[in-house]
Amino acid sequence: MLTEIKAMLRRSDTTLFLDFVGVVALMVTLVAGLHLPGGF
């Protein structure tokens, strides 16, 4: 099972990286959106 997980991570490393970038972008947007109304 561990070797299957390692193989899956090797095959999809680019996809996982792009998914991580997308999650970070969504979190930044969420935090910015929540803090913007406090500035007005």
PLY file of the C-alpha trace (Angstrom):
ply
format ascii 1.0
element vertex 40
property float x
property float y
property float z
element edge 39
property int vertex1
property int vertex2
end_header
0.00 0.00 0.00
2.83 2.40 0.81
4.46 1.76 -2.55
1.15 2.49 -4.29
0.90 5.82 -2.47
4.49 6.70 -3.38
3.86 5.81 -7.03
0.70 7.92 -7.06
2.57 10.90 -5.60
5.31 10.52 -8.22
2.78 10.41 -11.08
0.76 13.39 -9.87
3.38 15.69 -8.37
2.62 18.49 -10.85
-1.11 18.21 -10.24
-0.64 18.26 -6.47
1.58 21.34 -6.74
-1.00 23.17 -8.84
-3.77 22.16 -6.43
-1.70 23.51 -3.54
-1.15 26.80 -5.39
-4.90 27.02 -5.99
-5.69 26.44 -2.32
-3.21 29.12 -1.27
-4.74 31.58 -3.76
-8.24 30.85 -2.43
-7.10 31.35 1.17
-5.43 34.66 0.30
-8.62 35.80 -1.45
-10.73 34.74 1.53
-8.54 36.53 4.07
-8.37 39.67 1.91
-12.12 39.62 1.41
-12.75 39.32 5.13
-10.36 42.14 6.00
-11.42 44.61 3.30
-14.72 45.68 4.93
-12.85 46.56 8.12
-10.82 49.16 6.24
-13.81 51.26 5.21
0 1
1 2
2 3
3 4
4 5
5 6
6 7
7 8
8 9
9 10
10 11
11 12
12 13
13 14
14 15
15 16
16 17
17 18
18 19
19 20
20 21
21 22
22 23
23 24
24 25
25 26
26 27
27 28
28 29
29 30
30 31
31 32
32 33
33 34
34 35
35 36
36 37
37 38
38 39
